[in-house]
């Protein structure tokens, strides 16, 4: 029964006997018709019985008949049955298909959300919270790739996953397990595809921080958790800027963001500066509210801002140098990944530098240099948003955070109008059941990055 290739067309095109372009994660026809696309670009095999062309002589025929009769008497034959399959096998297969490295970077979960995803399939079946989270994200991702509205099935599975996670968090032993922490991260990923009711603070990152604090050791305990921390740190960090319920000590923030994978790289170094921001925001708000002397805080924030600018220059130089070298290199999967990585890390670097520029303006309104530099940061963000179009929607989802920071840091009506237009465009990639309240999102960012300063807030909203 040799396996014979039977083509790479998706199930829908095969059923309708239509030509399939075999693109991943969804073919052009399914995208156009807004139907679920299963199996596009995947090699299938059909099995055929081998046919023997030679003829048996009479003696051979008699000997073959005797052997068959002897076999039938020894064994009780039954009709062949289908290959064994169950829900977990199906779930694992679907998830593996959803995280393939070869998937278009616009929809690639592995590249957008972390290499830890490749270790998840082997953990399925041992932690129900993780199983339900994987089921929810796989269903939501499949619908998102075909640009369909969020389905009732995806929302139901997400709700079921949340209920299961709550049960696991009530169990001290299960709450500290790596798989439970992974379930939290995957539900964060799932929110990308189903929306978060227009709310910037999901609460999942806060839950992850609480899990880490409840354990004896805050940092990663094994290789899997080290990979998980690479993805989790960004979510906890950025939510930590807006969610005061995430209360980590400076040492815990540092452990969260420091990774052997990139601690010597510019992206790793600038994240360590970002890890100081939640604490500085809280202290700044308190100092401004109480009318305290801000000199000490200014002297603490300014060097961080200056160092962020230096690292940002490194990130930009690396990106430009690599873009130039691509002219003499053959395009491969690795070159595509590196190009996307350098572009993304530079964009995140611009956002982090913008955060500190805004905080410094709040602490020292007389600093004209920060105002001038803020305009340059906004323009750089707009250029970056344009260059990142090729990775939309999922691969460029982080640009929304960059644009939000750019809107808050400037009072220039023309620049703000340009940023607003880009924000509306990018938010359009992610349909949510209740829509997105962009003004409320921006107000939340404004409140925190301007350290709750009433004077600066009025200048922002009434320029």
Beta strands, then each sheet from edge to edge (+ up, - down):
strand 1: 2-5
strand 2: 45-48
sheet 1: 1+ 2-
end
